[in-house]
Amino acid sequence: MDIIKKLFSLENKVVIVAGGAGQIGIELCKILVDMGSTVIIADIDTKLAHSKIQHLKDKEKYIIKKLDVSNENNVISFFKEIASFNIYGLINCFHYKGNTRKLDTNSNFFSNLENYPVEAWDKVHNVNLKGTFLMIKHIIPLFKNKNEGVIINVSSTYGVVSPNKNIYGNSGINSPVSYSSSKSAILNLTRYVATHYAEYNIRCNTLTPGGVFNNQSKEFIENYTNLVPLKRMANADEYQGSIAFLMSDASKYMTGSNLIVDGGWCSW
């Protein structure tokens, strides 16, 4: 038991979860706090973040900061604001899908490729890819000074394989080209950081989750689960174990890797 405690303890450590108010993000925050850390939830939707921590235990261990990851001046100001904290880890767990609160089928985010607006393409990449780059860019100097740091970028199965267009039917949603291309780029951004900063004891890995229940239509859920070897979608809290492993010393010899947790989706 002492070995387990040593491997998975984050006691007295501070972890930034950018996008921590999201469906998966808040569940990652919960396990990190349970492991002993203080979590800084950096999110553009602070109202949503406050509502999600309202009834959690150890509420004082959640610190909420407003952040637009696509704006470099905002990112710089954020890191100045938290300069007094001894940051141990960063999780980039955010994406743009047209609406922070729900799947909005009227959003131009869901347009098909030949009609895809350039402004939607730019917005998705500015948040998903540029935001990940900016957060890493401005935390690297902190980690270099400490000679220690852990970075986890959250991608998607649709950054590994092409979205399967056959599952969407009449659901009104699809996984557009911008989402797939941005999430794929994150995989190689992770490898770049891992190989170029390993000498400073900075580890960087990717977590690639599969589809999560999110009030989708019955038709969509059936189509999706038929293509999953485990025959179901994930619950948002089923990525807690993966993040506990990646953020802790349990994975201290792991960097530049992509941990795929998708019920087997990418294995066909």
C-alpha positions in Angstrom: 0.0 0.0 0.0 2.9 2.4 0.7 4.1 1.9 -2.9 0.7 2.8 -4.2 0.5 5.9 -2.1 4.0 7.0 -3.1 3.3 6.5 -6.8 -0.1 8.2 -7.0 0.3 11.0 -4.4 0.0 14.6 -5.5 0.2 16.0 -2.0 1.0 19.7 -1.8 1.2 20.0 -5.6 -0.6 22.5 -7.8 -2.0 21.5 -11.2 -3.6 23.8 -13.8 -6.6 22.2 -15.6 -7.3 24.5 -18.6 -10.8 23.7 -19.6 -11.6 22.3 -16.2 -15.2 23.4 -16.2 -16.0 21.0 -19.1 -17.6 17.6 -19.0 -14.4 15.6 -18.8 -12.4 18.4 -17.3 -14.3 18.7 -14.0 -13.9 14.9 -13.5 -10.2 15.2 -13.9 -10.1 18.0 -11.3 -11.9 15.8 -8.8 -9.4 13.0 -9.0 -6.5 15.4 -8.8 -7.9 16.9 -5.6 -8.5 13.4 -4.2 -4.8 12.7 -4.8 -3.9 15.6 -2.7 -3.3 18.5 -5.2 -4.7 22.0 -5.4 -6.3 22.5 -8.8 -6.5 25.8 -10.7 -9.4 25.6 -13.0 -8.7 27.9 -15.9 -11.7 28.3 -18.1 -13.5 30.9 -20.2 -16.8 29.9 -18.5 -16.2 30.7 -14.9 -19.9 30.7 -14.0 -20.1 27.1 -15.2 -16.9 26.2 -13.2 -18.4 27.7 -10.0 -21.6 25.8 -10.4 -19.8 22.5 -10.8 -17.6 22.8 -7.7 -20.5 24.2 -5.5 -21.2 20.9 -3.8 -17.8 19.2 -4.0 -15.9 18.3 -0.9 -12.6 20.1 -0.3 -14.0 23.0 -2.2 -11.2 25.3 -1.0 -8.8 23.2 -3.1 -10.4 24.4 -6.3 -9.2 27.8 -7.5 -11.1 29.3 -10.5 -9.5 31.7 -12.9 -11.0 33.1 -16.1 -8.9 32.4 -19.2 -9.2 32.6 -23.0 -6.5 30.2 -24.1 -6.6 31.6 -27.7 -5.5 35.1 -26.5 -1.8 35.3 -25.8 -2.1 38.5 -23.7 -4.7 36.8 -21.6 -2.5 33.7 -21.2 0.4 35.9 -20.1 -1.8 37.8 -17.6 -3.0 34.4 -16.3 0.5 33.2 -15.5 1.4 36.5 -13.9 -1.7 36.1 -11.7 -0.8 32.6 -10.5 3.0 33.4 -10.2 2.9 32.8 -6.4 1.9 29.1 -6.9 4.5 26.4 -7.3 3.0 24.8 -10.4 3.7 21.1 -10.8 1.4 20.1 -13.7 -0.7 21.4 -16.6 -3.6 19.6 -18.3 -4.9 21.2 -21.6 -8.4 19.8 -21.7 -10.4 22.2 -23.9 -11.9 22.5 -27.3 -14.2 24.7 -29.3 -17.5 23.2 -30.5 -19.6 26.4 -31.0 -21.1 26.5 -27.5 -19.5 25.9 -24.0 -22.8 24.6 -22.5 -24.3 22.3 -25.1 -24.1 20.7 -28.6 -25.7 23.5 -30.7 -26.6 22.0 -34.1 -27.1 25.5 -35.5 -23.5 26.4 -35.0 -21.3 26.7 -38.2 -18.9 24.5 -36.3 -20.8 21.5 -37.7 -20.7 22.6 -41.4 -19.4 20.1 -44.0 -16.0 20.5 -45.5 -17.0 22.1 -48.8 -19.1 24.7 -47.0 -16.9 25.1 -44.0 -16.5 28.8 -43.1 -12.9 30.1 -42.7 -13.9 31.9 -39.5 -15.1 28.6 -37.9 -11.8 26.9 -39.0 -9.8 29.7 -37.5 -11.8 29.7 -34.2 -11.5 25.9 -33.7 -7.7 25.9 -34.4 -7.2 29.1 -32.3 -8.7 27.4 -29.3 -7.8 23.7 -29.7 -4.3 24.0 -31.2 -3.1 27.5 -30.6 -4.5 27.5 -27.1 -2.5 24.3 -26.3 0.6 25.8 -27.8 0.2 29.1 -25.8 -0.3 27.3 -22.5 2.8 25.2 -23.1 4.8 28.1 -24.3 4.3 30.1 -21.2 4.6 27.3 -18.6 7.9 25.9 -20.0 10.0 28.6 -18.5 8.5 27.9 -15.0 9.2 24.2 -15.4 12.7 24.8 -16.7 13.5 26.8 -13.6 12.3 24.0 -11.4 13.8 21.3 -13.6 10.5 19.5 -13.3 7.0 19.5 -14.8 4.2 17.4 -16.2 2.1 18.4 -19.2 -0.9 16.4 -20.5 -2.7 17.4 -23.7 -6.1 16.0 -24.3 -6.7 14.9 -27.9 -9.5 12.7 -29.3 -9.9 9.5 -31.2 -10.7 11.7 -34.1 -7.2 13.0 -33.9 -6.0 9.4 -34.5 -8.5 8.1 -37.0 -10.9 9.8 -39.3 -14.4 10.5 -38.0 -16.8 7.8 -39.1 -19.5 9.7 -41.0 -21.9 6.7 -40.9 -22.8 7.1 -37.2 -24.4 10.5 -37.3 -27.5 9.8 -39.3 -30.1 12.5 -38.7 -28.6 13.6 -35.3 -27.8 17.1 -36.7 -24.2 16.7 -35.4 -21.0 15.5 -37.0 -17.3 15.7 -36.3 -16.1 18.4 -38.7 -12.7 18.7 -40.4 -11.5 21.5 -38.1 -11.9 19.4 -35.0 -10.1 16.4 -36.5 -7.2 18.3 -37.9 -6.7 20.3 -34.7 -6.8 17.3 -32.4 -4.4 15.4 -34.7 -1.9 18.2 -34.6 -1.9 18.1 -30.8 -0.4 14.6 -30.9 2.8 15.8 -32.7 2.9 19.0 -30.6 3.1 16.6 -27.6 6.0 14.6 -29.1 7.8 17.8 -30.0 7.6 19.1 -26.4 8.5 15.7 -25.0 11.7 15.3 -27.0 12.9 18.9 -26.8 12.4 19.4 -23.1 13.2 16.0 -21.6 16.6 17.3 -20.5 14.7 19.6 -18.0 12.8 16.7 -16.6 9.6 17.9 -18.2 7.3 15.1 -19.3 4.6 15.6 -21.9 2.0 13.0 -22.9 -1.4 12.9 -24.6 -4.6 11.5 -23.3 -7.0 10.5 -26.2 -10.5 9.8 -25.0 -13.4 8.2 -26.9 -17.0 9.4 -27.1 -18.7 10.4 -23.9 -22.4 10.3 -23.1 -23.7 13.9 -23.5 -27.4 13.8 -24.1 -27.0 12.6 -27.7 -29.9 11.1 -29.6 -30.8 7.5 -29.2 -29.9 6.9 -32.9 -26.5 8.4 -32.4 -25.8 6.4 -29.3 -26.8 3.1 -31.0 -24.7 3.8 -34.1 -21.7 4.8 -32.0 -21.8 1.8 -29.6 -22.2 -0.7 -32.4 -18.7 0.3 -33.4 -17.1 0.1 -30.0 -15.7 -3.3 -28.9 -16.9 -2.6 -25.3 -20.4 -1.8 -26.8 -21.0 1.5 -24.9 -19.9 5.1 -24.8 -17.8 6.3 -21.9 -18.9 8.1 -18.7 -17.0 11.3 -18.1 -15.5 10.0 -14.9 -13.9 7.0 -16.7 -10.8 9.1 -17.6 -9.9 9.8 -14.0 -7.7 6.7 -13.6 -5.8 7.6 -16.8 -5.1 11.2 -15.7 -4.1 9.9 -12.2 -1.5 7.7 -14.0 -0.2 10.3 -16.4 0.1 13.1 -13.8 1.7 11.1 -11.1 5.0 9.3 -10.6 3.3 6.1 -11.7 4.2 7.2 -15.3 7.5 8.9 -14.5 9.4 7.1 -17.3 6.7 7.9 -19.8 6.9 10.9 -22.2 5.9 11.6 -25.8 3.2 8.9 -25.6 -0.4 8.9 -26.5 -2.7 7.0 -24.1 -5.8 6.0 -26.0 -8.8 5.2 -23.8 -11.7 4.6 -26.1 -13.4 1.3 -25.4 -11.4 -0.1 -28.4 -12.7 2.3 -31.0 -9.4 2.8 -32.7 -8.5 -0.9 -32.6 -10.7 -2.1 -35.5 
